[in-house]
Amino acid sequence: MLRKKTKSFQTLLAEEKGVIAPCVFDSASAHVAELAGFKAICLSGAELSMAMDGLPDLGILSLPELEWIVSRISENCSLPLIVDAEDGFGGVQNVYRTCKRLAMAGAKAILMEDETEPGFAKGMVEKNIIPKEEYFGKVRAAKAALEGTDCIFIARTNVLIDTSEGFQDAIDRCRGSLEAGADMILVNQLKTMEQARQLAEAIPDAAKMFPDINQTVKQPEIWAPDLYPLGYQIVTMHFMMKGAMVGMLDYALRVAKDGNNLYPRDHRPYQVSGQSAQPFYPVQEWLDLEGELTGVYRKFWGDTMCLDPEEQG
């Protein structure tokens, strides 16, 4: 059995009080998240852009690129996948087509924002936010596209909530999105437990997603289990790409300095023998499948992996 059946978010969230969905960017990071024991994952548009195209989050990523990686991750990872679909790549017709194709590619949840351009540049967020009714039309298009599938739709607002007027605007957008058919809501600017409680009190019965807890040192510490009773059923965290980049840089600096391959070969915070990442993958399962189809059975004799410290020698 090369891959377990993927649960829908409807099933998963009926079983769990809440889940952490780390942000992944390719099949390898999704595989590591599954090995680590997470129960769901979120495909980050920003990190996918960096991983696939070497570009920062500038809204350049295309639907075919997104669809391609969704199909690859879904084929090889059994965790339900949330897909960041940016603004849906256009108007209502584009949104309908985007959601239809991503669900067919294996997405179990689609996240779509109400901003036309990335708003991380200072002063740009408010200029890029689309009118409420226009966004609600896109929500209805998404839900129409997902009818008959087990893929849920998460409505995301990027409006700034540092004023009472801004917070009320976010609440109004969430309520309108729910009325338009959204299954879950996300206020992207939430940063504190007090803000989380305010939103939960304003919209108590809605399923909610909390973005990127503890993302900067300026924010107070938040713990995922404290969010679950407030209705935040999914909590996302960006750390996978940073971990991968830091680890690669560590290896690269050491190998460049030493001029040999001993450090990556012998460095074992976990028991992963050899120099390649092949032990992380079920090579023997593929060889067994080949044997079932051809009658010729082969044994994998390569490197091994042990992630349990108690089993490490």
Protein Blocks (a to p, Z undefined) as FASTA:
>chain_A
ZZdcdddfklmmmmpgbdcddddfbfklmmmmmmnopabdcddfklmmmmmnopacehla
cfklmmmmmmmmmmmpcbdcdddehjoopafklmmmmmmmmmmnopabdcddfbfbdckb
ghklmmmpccfklmmmmmmmmmmmmgoiabdcddddfbdfkbfklmmmmmmmmmmmmmno
pabdcdfkbcbfklmmmmmmmmmmbccddehihkbfkbccddfklmmmnopabccddfkl
mmmmmmmmmmmmmmmmnopaklmmmmcfbacehjbfklmpcfklmmmmmmmmnopacddf
bdcddfbfklpZZ
